[in-house]
């Protein structure tokens, strides 16, 4: 595989409305005393991502007012209610042109760590153009997508599928990067999830 040396951008998908959480926008869920979106941004930065784009949707003006997101490119997705696909498309369109890849981070996965992000970036530098964190051998989040796949990822991003179509089409090319020893892939979808993560 060809060694990759371009910068890896991060794309934090933070547009969800938290329908199963009583309509509490996920970006604003309190985590360790601050909005959850701040935690996601801090993780991708600590993991080595060069630039951070955050896609906002539900309560986007409240998120802009409440969250401290310095040096992030904030992208509004007015179609956020249609599913994650529209947020992925909006984010991909806003990436810096010099990015050799993008690391896609979901705002509601607080157990994903900077160490997991760093492992995916290392896999990319070693030549992987598609990579995903794996947990006990099962593919999870976050996911890294090389620049050559941006257009295909955007074309297949419909409804709540996100990058699913791209990853299915290129399953044999995905480098699975084991992260179970440094991260937890669970997302925050329900009140029980919130209680388990002790979000306060």
TAHUUR-V839350 format. One record per residue. N is the residue number from 1. RES is the residue in one letter. PHI is phi as a letter, one per 40 degrees, with the letter a starting at -180 (999 if undefined). NEAR is the number of other C-alpha atoms within 12 Angstrom. Layout:
BEGIN
<<N RES PHI NEAR> <N RES PHI NEAR>>
END
This chain:
BEGIN
<<1 X 999 13> <2 X c 11> <3 X c 15> <4 X b 22> <5 X b 21> <6 X c 24> <7 X c 26> <8 X b 40> <9 X c 41> <10 X b 49> <11 X b 47> <12 X c 52> <13 X c 48> <14 X b 49> <15 X c 48> <16 X c 44> <17 X c 32> <18 X g 30> <19 X d 18> <20 X c 17> <21 X b 21> <22 X g 14> <23 X g 19> <24 X c 26> <25 X d 33> <26 X c 44> <27 X d 45> <28 X c 40> <29 X d 42> <30 X c 28> <31 X a 27> <32 X f 17> <33 X g 15> <34 X b 22> <35 X d 32> <36 X d 40> <37 X c 45> <38 X c 34> <39 X c 35> <40 X c 46> <41 X c 48> <42 X c 33> <43 X c 34> <44 X c 44> <45 X c 33> <46 X c 23> <47 X c 29> <48 X h 29> <49 X c 39> <50 X c 31> <51 X b 35> <52 X b 41> <53 X b 43> <54 X b 47> <55 X c 46> <56 X b 43> <57 X a 37> <58 X d 32> <59 X f 29> <60 X c 29> <61 X c 20> <62 X c 20> <63 X c 34> <64 X d 28> <65 X c 13> <66 X c 19> <67 X c 30> <68 X c 23> <69 X b 29> <70 X c 16> <71 X g 14> <72 X c 31> <73 X c 27> <74 X c 34> <75 X b 33> <76 X c 30> <77 X b 32> <78 X c 22> <79 X b 26> <80 X d 33> <81 X c 25> <82 X c 22> <83 X h 29> <84 X c 38> <85 X d 32> <86 X c 36> <87 X c 44> <88 X c 51> <89 X c 36> <90 X c 38> <91 X c 41> <92 X c 43> <93 X c 27> <94 X b 30> <95 X c 35> <96 X c 24> <97 X c 18> <98 X c 17> <99 X c 31> <100 X c 33> <101 X a 41> <102 X b 48> <103 X c 55> <104 X c 49> <105 X b 52> <106 X c 44> <107 X c 46> <108 X c 42> <109 X b 36> <110 X c 41> <111 X c 35> <112 X c 40> <113 X b 34> <114 X c 30> <115 X c 28> <116 X c 42> <117 X d 43> <118 X c 35> <119 X c 37> <120 X c 46> <121 X c 46> <122 X c 30> <123 X c 34> <124 X c 40> <125 X c 26> <126 X c 19> <127 X h 25> <128 X c 33> <129 X b 39> <130 X b 43> <131 X a 44> <132 X a 42> <133 X c 42> <134 X b 29> <135 X b 24> <136 X g 17> <137 X g 15> <138 X c 17> <139 X c 26> <140 X a 36> <141 X b 41> <142 X c 50> <143 X b 48> <144 X b 50> <145 X b 45> <146 X c 41> <147 X d 30> <148 X c 20> <149 X b 27> <150 X d 33> <151 X c 21> <152 X c 25> <153 X c 38> <154 X c 30> <155 X c 23> <156 X c 25> <157 X c 28> <158 X b 26> <159 X f 22> <160 X c 23> <161 X c 23> <162 X f 34> <163 X c 45> <164 X d 28> <165 X c 21> <166 X c 31> <167 X c 31> <168 X c 18> <169 X c 16> <170 X b 19> <171 X d 18> <172 X c 14> <173 X c 20> <174 X c 29> <175 X c 33> <176 X c 32> <177 X b 35> <178 X c 29> <179 X b 32> <180 X c 25> <181 X c 19> <182 X b 21> <183 X a 29> <184 X b 27> <185 X c 31> <186 X d 25> <187 X b 27> <188 X b 35> <189 X b 28> <190 X b 22> <191 X d 21> <192 X c 15> <193 X c 21> <194 X c 26> <195 X c 15> <196 X c 16> <197 X c 24> <198 X f 16> <199 X c 24> <200 X b 15>>
END
